Amino acid sequence: MSQANVDLVRRLQPGPHVDLAAMFRSDDAFRELAEANAPLLDSDFEGVFGVEEAPESSYVGIDGLRAVWIDWLAPWATYRTEIEELIDAGERVVVLVRDFGRREQSVQEVELITAAVWTVRDGKIARADFYRDRPSAFKAVGLEG
């Protein structure tokens, strides 16, 4: 079942050249994304940013997924992510990423090294916790070193 969870989470990850800022800000692009991915998400899917801080920002459902990204992307003109590794942690999958963002009126991309923990329940994504650092994500799944 764990490899199935990794495969499911992998299906939801954007390609490395997808501009997430443009995709999530566009009603048409988001509608296409929602139609393709809604069947993969639990009806009460929850997305959480700033997990290692209090209070958490939590969003529910497919519209919540968009809202969590819109909030995160607010300062970025462009934003893309490259998946480095997906790690099987049973019902959870740790996704290690390198994110690249560019702010308005800048030509330089900023690189962020982050992670997320995706929780799978009954063959659907139930939750995605987005971490600003990898050690926090590893700790959340009991893989701290």
N, CA and C atoms as an extended XYZ file, in Angstrom:
435
Properties=species:S:1:pos:R:3:atomname:S:1:resname:S:1:resid:I:1 pbc="F F F"
N         0.814       -1.210        0.000 N   MET     1
C         0.000        0.000        0.000 CA  MET     1
C         0.851        1.264        0.000 C   MET     1
N         2.018        1.227        0.620 N   SER     2
C         2.850        2.427        0.702 CA  SER     2
C         3.322        2.910       -0.660 C   SER     2
N         3.709        1.978       -1.554 N   GLN     3
C         4.125        2.397       -2.889 CA  GLN     3
C         2.947        3.023       -3.626 C   GLN     3
N         1.758        2.518       -3.388 N   ALA     4
C         0.564        3.111       -3.987 CA  ALA     4
C         0.381        4.544       -3.489 C   ALA     4
N         0.681        4.780       -2.220 N   ASN     5
C         0.581        6.132       -1.667 CA  ASN     5
C         1.596        7.067       -2.322 C   ASN     5
N         2.821        6.585       -2.489 N   VAL     6
C         3.855        7.380       -3.149 CA  VAL     6
C         3.428        7.701       -4.580 C   VAL     6
N         2.904        6.721       -5.285 N   ASP     7
C         2.456        6.933       -6.667 CA  ASP     7
C         1.316        7.950       -6.733 C   ASP     7
N         0.392        7.868       -5.778 N   LEU     8
C        -0.732        8.807       -5.735 CA  LEU     8
C        -0.228       10.234       -5.522 C   LEU     8
N         0.646       10.413       -4.562 N   VAL     9
C         1.196       11.744       -4.283 CA  VAL     9
C         1.990       12.255       -5.480 C   VAL     9
N         2.754       11.379       -6.114 N   ARG    10
C         3.531       11.779       -7.297 CA  ARG    10
C         2.608       12.331       -8.392 C   ARG    10
N         1.435       11.728       -8.558 N   ARG    11
C         0.483       12.182       -9.597 CA  ARG    11
C         0.038       13.621       -9.371 C   ARG    11
N         0.032       14.064       -8.129 N   LEU    12
C        -0.426       15.418       -7.817 CA  LEU    12
C         0.658       16.484       -7.948 C   LEU    12
N         1.892       16.080       -8.130 N   GLN    13
C         2.988       17.044       -8.173 CA  GLN    13
C         3.095       17.668       -9.565 C   GLN    13
N         3.261       18.984       -9.610 N   PRO    14
C         3.385       19.652      -10.909 CA  PRO    14
C         4.743       19.372      -11.543 C   PRO    14
N         4.815       19.559      -12.835 N   GLY    15
C         6.085       19.425      -13.531 CA  GLY    15
C         7.008       20.572      -13.158 C   GLY    15
N         8.310       20.423      -13.376 N   PRO    16
C         9.278       21.431      -12.947 CA  PRO    16
C         9.196       22.765      -13.692 C   PRO    16
N         8.479       22.793      -14.798 N   HIS    17
C         8.383       24.039      -15.562 CA  HIS    17
C         7.022       24.703      -15.418 C   HIS    17
N         6.164       24.166      -14.551 N   VAL    18
C         4.842       24.737      -14.338 CA  VAL    18
C         4.966       25.943      -13.411 C   VAL    18
N         4.455       27.082      -13.864 N   ASP    19
C         4.445       28.278      -13.027 CA  ASP    19
C         3.210       28.197      -12.120 C   ASP    19
N         3.441       27.841      -10.865 N   LEU    20
C         2.329       27.673       -9.932 CA  LEU    20
C         1.596       28.979       -9.672 C   LEU    20
N         2.308       30.090       -9.700 N   ALA    21
C         1.654       31.383       -9.483 CA  ALA    21
C         0.610       31.631      -10.565 C   ALA    21
N         0.984       31.413      -11.805 N   ALA    22
C         0.032       31.611      -12.907 CA  ALA    22
C        -1.096       30.591      -12.842 C   ALA    22
N        -0.764       29.341      -12.563 N   MET    23
C        -1.772       28.281      -12.553 CA  MET    23
C        -2.833       28.516      -11.472 C   MET    23
N        -2.412       28.799      -10.252 N   PHE    24
C        -3.383       28.958       -9.176 CA  PHE    24
C        -4.138       30.278       -9.246 C   PHE    24
N        -3.559       31.272       -9.888 N   ARG    25
C        -4.251       32.566      -10.008 CA  ARG    25
C        -5.260       32.585      -11.154 C   ARG    25
N        -5.122       31.682      -12.093 N   SER    26
C        -6.019       31.632      -13.245 CA  SER    26
C        -7.244       30.770      -12.934 C   SER    26
N        -8.432       31.345      -13.066 N   ASP    27
C        -9.652       30.571      -12.827 CA  ASP    27
C        -9.754       29.383      -13.778 C   ASP    27
N        -9.424       29.600      -15.046 N   ASP    28
C        -9.528       28.522      -16.025 CA  ASP    28
C        -8.520       27.407      -15.750 C   ASP    28
N        -7.272       27.779      -15.481 N   ALA    29
C        -6.250       26.767      -15.196 CA  ALA    29
C        -6.591       26.005      -13.932 C   ALA    29
N        -7.094       26.715      -12.917 N   PHE    30
C        -7.432       26.027      -11.678 CA  PHE    30
C        -8.623       25.093      -11.878 C   PHE    30
N        -9.586       25.510      -12.671 N   ARG    31
C       -10.750       24.655      -12.943 CA  ARG    31
C       -10.298       23.342      -13.582 C   ARG    31
N        -9.375       23.415      -14.529 N   GLU    32
C        -8.839       22.199      -15.150 CA  GLU    32
C        -8.101       21.337      -14.133 C   GLU    32
N        -7.293       21.969      -13.295 N   LEU    33
C        -6.562       21.256      -12.252 CA  LEU    33
C        -7.529       20.584      -11.282 C   LEU    33
N        -8.554       21.300      -10.884 N   ALA    34
C        -9.535       20.766       -9.934 CA  ALA    34
C       -10.271       19.574      -10.530 C   ALA    34
N       -10.688       19.679      -11.765 N   GLU    35
C       -11.405       18.575      -12.409 CA  GLU    35
C       -10.532       17.325      -12.513 C   GLU    35
N        -9.254       17.528      -12.799 N   ALA    36
C        -8.346       16.384      -12.945 CA  ALA    36
C        -7.978       15.764      -11.600 C   ALA    36
N        -7.875       16.585      -10.549 N   ASN    37
C        -7.352       16.093       -9.279 CA  ASN    37
C        -8.380       15.906       -8.170 C   ASN    37
N        -9.569       16.464       -8.310 N   ALA    38
C       -10.576       16.321       -7.259 CA  ALA    38
C       -10.852       14.861       -6.897 C   ALA    38
N       -10.889       13.942       -7.859 N   PRO    39
C       -11.135       12.545       -7.491 CA  PRO    39
C       -10.025       11.925       -6.635 C   PRO    39
N        -8.849       12.546       -6.626 N   LEU    40
C        -7.730       12.020       -5.851 CA  LEU    40
C        -7.713       12.527       -4.416 C   LEU    40
N        -8.535       13.562       -4.152 N   LEU    41
C        -8.557       14.189       -2.835 CA  LEU    41
C        -9.770       13.746       -2.030 C   LEU    41
N        -9.543       13.493       -0.746 N   ASP    42
C       -10.629       13.203        0.180 CA  ASP    42
C       -11.558       14.410        0.225 C   ASP    42
N       -12.838       14.193        0.437 N   SER    43
C       -13.796       15.306        0.433 CA  SER    43
C       -13.479       16.347        1.505 C   SER    43
N       -12.854       15.941        2.597 N   ASP    44
C       -12.476       16.901        3.636 CA  ASP    44
C       -10.967       17.145        3.658 C   ASP    44
N       -10.352       17.057        2.473 N   PHE    45
C        -8.923       17.319        2.343 CA  PHE    45
C        -8.566       18.600        3.088 C   PHE    45
N        -7.430       18.560        3.775 N   GLU    46
C        -6.956       19.742        4.500 CA  GLU    46
C        -5.528       20.049        4.088 C   GLU    46
N        -5.268       21.298        3.753 N   GLY    47
C        -3.929       21.767        3.430 CA  GLY    47
C        -3.474       22.741        4.503 C   GLY    47
N        -2.250       22.561        4.985 N   VAL    48
C        -1.761       23.378        6.097 CA  VAL    48
C        -0.373       23.921        5.775 C   VAL    48
N        -0.219       25.239        5.841 N   PHE    49
C         1.077       25.893        5.712 CA  PHE    49
C         1.524       26.377        7.078 C   PHE    49
N         2.792       26.482        7.274 N   GLY    50
C         3.314       26.997        8.536 CA  GLY    50
C         3.091       26.048        9.683 C   GLY    50
N         3.194       24.754        9.402 N   VAL    51
C         2.913       23.730       10.396 CA  VAL    51
C         3.796       23.904       11.625 C   VAL    51
N         5.048       24.324       11.407 N   GLU    52
C         5.974       24.425       12.518 CA  GLU    52
C         5.772       25.698       13.333 C   GLU    52
N         4.810       26.516       12.947 N   GLU    53
C         4.507       27.750       13.660 CA  GLU    53
C         3.103       27.673       14.240 C   GLU    53
N         2.779       28.549       15.147 N   ALA    54
C         1.417       28.647       15.666 CA  ALA    54
C         0.973       30.090       15.464 C   ALA    54
N        -0.247       30.361       15.076 N   PRO    55
C        -1.248       29.355       14.696 CA  PRO    55
C        -1.033       28.884       13.257 C   PRO    55
N        -1.553       27.737       12.948 N   GLU    56
C        -1.469       27.187       11.604 CA  GLU    56
C        -2.462       27.885       10.687 C   GLU    56
N        -2.144       27.909        9.416 N   SER    57
C        -3.096       28.338        8.401 CA  SER    57
C        -3.612       27.054        7.774 C   SER    57
N        -4.896       26.798        7.920 N   SER    58
C        -5.471       25.539        7.462 CA  SER    58
C        -6.604       25.812        6.482 C   SER    58
N        -6.662       25.004        5.434 N   TYR    59
C        -7.635       25.175        4.371 CA  TYR    59
C        -8.257       23.817        4.049 C   TYR    59
N        -9.562       23.808        3.729 N   VAL    60
C       -10.275       22.547        3.520 CA  VAL    60
C       -10.806       22.453        2.097 C   VAL    60
N       -10.742       21.232        1.533 N   GLY    61
C       -11.313       20.946        0.223 CA  GLY    61
C       -10.434       21.397       -0.924 C   GLY    61
N       -10.909       21.142       -2.147 N   ILE    62
C       -10.146       21.505       -3.345 CA  ILE    62
C        -9.998       23.024       -3.442 C   ILE    62
N       -11.035       23.757       -3.034 N   ASP    63
C       -10.921       25.217       -3.018 CA  ASP    63
C        -9.939       25.658       -1.948 C   ASP    63
N        -9.857       24.889       -0.873 N   GLY    64
C        -8.870       25.162        0.164 CA  GLY    64
C        -7.456       24.968       -0.347 C   GLY    64
N        -7.270       23.955       -1.208 N   LEU    65
C        -5.959       23.735       -1.810 CA  LEU    65
C        -5.547       24.967       -2.613 C   LEU    65
N        -6.485       25.524       -3.343 N   ARG    66
C        -6.174       26.737       -4.098 CA  ARG    66
C        -5.870       27.888       -3.144 C   ARG    66
N        -6.682       28.039       -2.115 N   ALA    67
C        -6.495       29.139       -1.167 CA  ALA    67
C        -5.142       29.067       -0.464 C   ALA    67
N        -4.728       27.856       -0.083 N   VAL    68
C        -3.441       27.714        0.592 CA  VAL    68
C        -2.311       28.138       -0.338 C   VAL    68
N        -2.414       27.782       -1.609 N   TRP    69
C        -1.381       28.177       -2.559 CA  TRP    69
C        -1.436       29.670       -2.870 C   TRP    69
N        -2.636       30.227       -3.003 N   ILE    70
C        -2.767       31.671       -3.264 CA  ILE    70
C        -2.112       32.457       -2.130 C   ILE    70
N        -2.354       32.034       -0.888 N   ASP    71
C        -1.725       32.708        0.255 CA  ASP    71
C        -0.201       32.614        0.165 C   ASP    71
N         0.311       31.413       -0.087 N   TRP    72
C         1.757       31.211       -0.144 CA  TRP    72
C         2.376       31.996       -1.299 C   TRP    72
N         1.671       32.073       -2.402 N   LEU    73
C         2.219       32.689       -3.609 CA  LEU    73
C         2.074       34.210       -3.652 C   LEU    73
N         1.425       34.799       -2.665 N   ALA    74
C         1.149       36.238       -2.683 CA  ALA    74
C         2.366       37.102       -3.052 C   ALA    74
N         3.535       36.866       -2.486 N   PRO    75
C         4.663       37.754       -2.823 CA  PRO    75
C         5.397       37.399       -4.115 C   PRO    75
N         5.005       36.328       -4.774 N   TRP    76
C         5.777       35.835       -5.908 CA  TRP    76
C         5.115       36.170       -7.246 C   TRP    76
N         5.913       36.655       -8.192 N   ALA    77
C         5.429       36.880       -9.555 CA  ALA    77
C         5.383       35.556      -10.299 C   ALA    77
N         6.425       34.728      -10.099 N   THR    78
C         6.470       33.383      -10.672 CA  THR    78
C         6.945       32.436       -9.581 C   THR    78
N         6.555       31.178       -9.706 N   TYR    79
C         6.938       30.197       -8.686 CA  TYR    79
C         6.840       28.811       -9.297 C   TYR    79
N         7.916       28.063       -9.174 N   ARG    80
C         7.910       26.692       -9.682 CA  ARG    80
C         8.591       25.797       -8.664 C   ARG    80
N         8.345       24.514       -8.785 N   THR    81
C         8.906       23.570       -7.828 CA  THR    81
C         9.471       22.362       -8.553 C   THR    81
N        10.582       21.871       -8.047 N   GLU    82
C        11.208       20.669       -8.589 CA  GLU    82
C        11.238       19.614       -7.495 C   GLU    82
N        10.656       18.467       -7.777 N   ILE    83
C        10.616       17.364       -6.828 CA  ILE    83
C        11.983       16.684       -6.826 C   ILE    83
N        12.581       16.587       -5.657 N   GLU    84
C        13.859       15.882       -5.532 CA  GLU    84
C        13.653       14.419       -5.150 C   GLU    84
N        12.706       14.186       -4.236 N   GLU    85
C        12.520       12.824       -3.756 CA  GLU    85
C        11.168       12.698       -3.069 C   GLU    85
N        10.566       11.516       -3.214 N   LEU    86
C         9.370       11.160       -2.459 CA  LEU    86
C         9.742        9.996       -1.559 C   LEU    86
N         9.456       10.132       -0.273 N   ILE    87
C         9.873        9.136        0.709 CA  ILE    87
C         8.639        8.485        1.321 C   ILE    87
N         8.594        7.177        1.223 N   ASP    88
C         7.509        6.385        1.776 CA  ASP    88
C         7.589        6.407        3.301 C   ASP    88
N         6.526        6.871        3.945 N   ALA    89
C         6.447        6.866        5.409 CA  ALA    89
C         5.108        6.243        5.818 C   ALA    89
N         4.764        5.127        5.177 N   GLY    90
C         3.508        4.437        5.496 CA  GLY    90
C         2.328        5.157        4.898 C   GLY    90
N         1.425        5.624        5.750 N   GLU    91
C         0.249        6.359        5.254 CA  GLU    91
C         0.601        7.791        4.868 C   GLU    91
N         1.828        8.186        5.115 N   ARG    92
C         2.290        9.520        4.753 CA  ARG    92
C         3.454        9.427        3.768 C   ARG    92
N         3.582       10.465        2.970 N   VAL    93
C         4.655       10.549        1.972 CA  VAL    93
C         5.346       11.892        2.169 C   VAL    93
N         6.650       11.848        2.361 N   VAL    94
C         7.444       13.068        2.493 CA  VAL    94
C         7.917       13.457        1.096 C   VAL    94
N         7.653       14.690        0.721 N   VAL    95
C         8.045       15.197       -0.590 CA  VAL    95
C         9.113       16.270       -0.376 C   VAL    95
N        10.305       15.988       -0.859 N   LEU    96
C        11.416       16.940       -0.763 CA  LEU    96
C        11.474       17.737       -2.061 C   LEU    96
N        11.460       19.055       -1.926 N   VAL    97
C        11.408       19.907       -3.114 CA  VAL    97
C        12.428       21.039       -3.039 C   VAL    97
N        12.745       21.528       -4.205 N   ARG    98
C        13.451       22.797       -4.366 CA  ARG    98
C        12.464       23.700       -5.089 C   ARG    98
N        12.151       24.803       -4.446 N   ASP    99
C        11.229       25.772       -5.024 CA  ASP    99
C        12.024       26.957       -5.542 C   ASP    99
N        11.524       27.541       -6.620 N   PHE   100
C        12.176       28.694       -7.231 CA  PHE   100
C        11.119       29.769       -7.442 C   PHE   100
N        11.309       30.916       -6.810 N   GLY   101
C        10.358       32.006       -6.938 CA  GLY   101
C        11.037       33.280       -7.374 C   GLY   101
N        10.272       34.090       -8.070 N   ARG   102
C        10.776       35.405       -8.494 CA  ARG   102
C         9.741       36.436       -8.079 C   ARG   102
N        10.205       37.462       -7.394 N   ARG   103
C         9.308       38.543       -6.976 CA  ARG   103
C         9.152       39.558       -8.107 C   ARG   103
N         8.068       40.326       -8.024 N   GLU   104
C         7.847       41.400       -9.006 CA  GLU   104
C         9.071       42.298       -9.072 C   GLU   104
N         9.357       42.809      -10.227 N   GLN   105
C        10.442       43.745      -10.488 CA  GLN   105
C        11.813       43.172      -10.150 C   GLN   105
N        11.917       41.856      -10.198 N   SER   106
C        13.204       41.194      -10.001 CA  SER   106
C        13.413       40.229      -11.155 C   SER   106
N        14.647       40.062      -11.548 N   VAL   107
C        14.948       39.096      -12.598 CA  VAL   107
C        15.557       37.833      -12.009 C   VAL   107
N        15.957       37.913      -10.760 N   GLN   108
C        16.623       36.810      -10.078 CA  GLN   108
C        15.614       35.911       -9.376 C   GLN   108
N        15.769       34.596       -9.569 N   GLU   109
C        14.964       33.637       -8.819 CA  GLU   109
C        15.608       33.376       -7.459 C   GLU   109
N        14.759       33.187       -6.462 N   VAL   110
C        15.192       32.798       -5.134 CA  VAL   110
C        14.944       31.294       -5.012 C   VAL   110
N        15.885       30.580       -4.430 N   GLU   111
C        15.731       29.136       -4.253 CA  GLU   111
C        15.377       28.839       -2.798 C   GLU   111
N        14.351       28.008       -2.621 N   LEU   112
C        13.920       27.572       -1.297 CA  LEU   112
C        14.003       26.051       -1.247 C   LEU   112
N        14.538       25.519       -0.178 N   ILE   113
C        14.608       24.070        0.001 CA  ILE   113
C        13.577       23.722        1.065 C   ILE   113
N        12.498       23.070        0.640 N   THR   114
C        11.372       22.826        1.529 CA  THR   114
C        10.937       21.365        1.464 C   THR   114
N         9.853       21.085        2.174 N   ALA   115
C         9.294       19.732        2.182 CA  ALA   115
C         7.814       19.803        2.499 C   ALA   115
N         7.138       18.727        2.167 N   ALA   116
C         5.730       18.585        2.516 CA  ALA   116
C         5.508       17.148        2.960 C   ALA   116
N         4.495       16.973        3.776 N   VAL   117
C         4.079       15.636        4.182 CA  VAL   117
C         2.631       15.480        3.747 C   VAL   117
N         2.403       14.505        2.866 N   TRP   118
C         1.065       14.220        2.345 CA  TRP   118
C         0.543       12.970        3.041 C   TRP   118
N        -0.666       13.046        3.552 N   THR   119
C        -1.288       11.916        4.242 CA  THR   119
C        -2.342       11.300        3.344 C   THR   119
N        -2.291        9.974        3.206 N   VAL   120
C        -3.240        9.244        2.368 CA  VAL   120
C        -4.160        8.433        3.278 C   VAL   120
N        -5.452        8.523        2.998 N   ARG   121
C        -6.446        7.758        3.748 CA  ARG   121
C        -7.428        7.142        2.750 C   ARG   121
N        -7.573        5.830        2.816 N   ASP   122
C        -8.502        5.110        1.936 CA  ASP   122
C        -8.259        5.416        0.459 C   ASP   122
N        -6.988        5.498        0.083 N   GLY   123
C        -6.640        5.680       -1.323 CA  GLY   123
C        -6.795        7.085       -1.856 C   GLY   123
N        -7.014        8.062       -0.974 N   LYS   124
C        -7.141        9.463       -1.394 CA  LYS   124
C        -6.276       10.336       -0.495 C   LYS   124
N        -5.912       11.485       -1.018 N   ILE   125
C        -5.127       12.431       -0.241 CA  ILE   125
C        -6.045       13.084        0.789 C   ILE   125
N        -5.695       12.939        2.067 N   ALA   126
C        -6.504       13.506        3.144 CA  ALA   126
C        -5.935       14.829        3.651 C   ALA   126
N        -4.614       14.980        3.548 N   ARG   127
C        -3.993       16.169        4.145 CA  ARG   127
C        -2.639       16.410        3.497 C   ARG   127
N        -2.275       17.676        3.401 N   ALA   128
C        -0.936       18.069        2.964 CA  ALA   128
C        -0.432       19.129        3.929 C   ALA   128
N         0.680       18.812        4.590 N   ASP   129
C         1.325       19.752        5.509 CA  ASP   129
C         2.580       20.272        4.830 C   ASP   129
N         2.664       21.596        4.656 N   PHE   130
C         3.781       22.215        3.965 CA  PHE   130
C         4.730       22.835        4.991 C   PHE   130
N         5.990       22.422        4.930 N   TYR   131
C         7.006       22.854        5.886 CA  TYR   131
C         8.017       23.766        5.217 C   TYR   131
N         8.511       24.735        5.966 N   ARG   132
C         9.534       25.641        5.444 CA  ARG   132
C        10.918       25.017        5.505 C   ARG   132
N        11.051       23.940        6.289 N   ASP   133
C        12.354       23.275        6.365 CA  ASP   133
C        12.155       21.764        6.435 C   ASP   133
N        13.132       21.053        5.961 N   ARG   134
C        13.059       19.598        5.888 CA  ARG   134
C        13.130       18.905        7.246 C   ARG   134
N        13.973       19.362        8.174 N   PRO   135
C        14.018       18.679        9.476 CA  PRO   135
C        12.646       18.613       10.165 C   PRO   135
N        11.848       19.658       10.027 N   SER   136
C        10.507       19.647       10.636 CA  SER   136
C         9.617       18.598        9.989 C   SER   136
N         9.731       18.444        8.682 N   ALA   137
C         8.929       17.433        7.986 CA  ALA   137
C         9.358       16.032        8.405 C   ALA   137
N        10.660       15.801        8.480 N   PHE   138
C        11.154       14.492        8.911 CA  PHE   138
C        10.702       14.178       10.338 C   PHE   138
N        10.771       15.168       11.187 N   LYS   139
C        10.356       14.981       12.580 CA  LYS   139
C         8.877       14.616       12.656 C   LYS   139
N         8.070       15.221       11.813 N   ALA   140
C         6.619       14.978       11.825 CA  ALA   140
C         6.281       13.519       11.515 C   ALA   140
N         7.119       12.848       10.744 N   VAL   141
C         6.849       11.447       10.390 CA  VAL   141
C         7.742       10.474       11.141 C   VAL   141
N         8.476       10.996       12.134 N   GLY   142
C         9.311       10.130       12.949 CA  GLY   142
C        10.598        9.691       12.289 C   GLY   142
N        11.081       10.466       11.333 N   LEU   143
C        12.333       10.122       10.634 CA  LEU   143
C        13.471       11.051       11.020 C   LEU   143
N        13.303       11.749       12.133 N   GLU   144
C        14.361       12.671       12.542 CA  GLU   144
C        15.625       11.898       12.889 C   GLU   144
N        16.750       12.483       12.568 N   GLY   145
C        18.009       11.797       12.758 CA  GLY   145
C        18.680       12.219       13.943 C   GLY   145
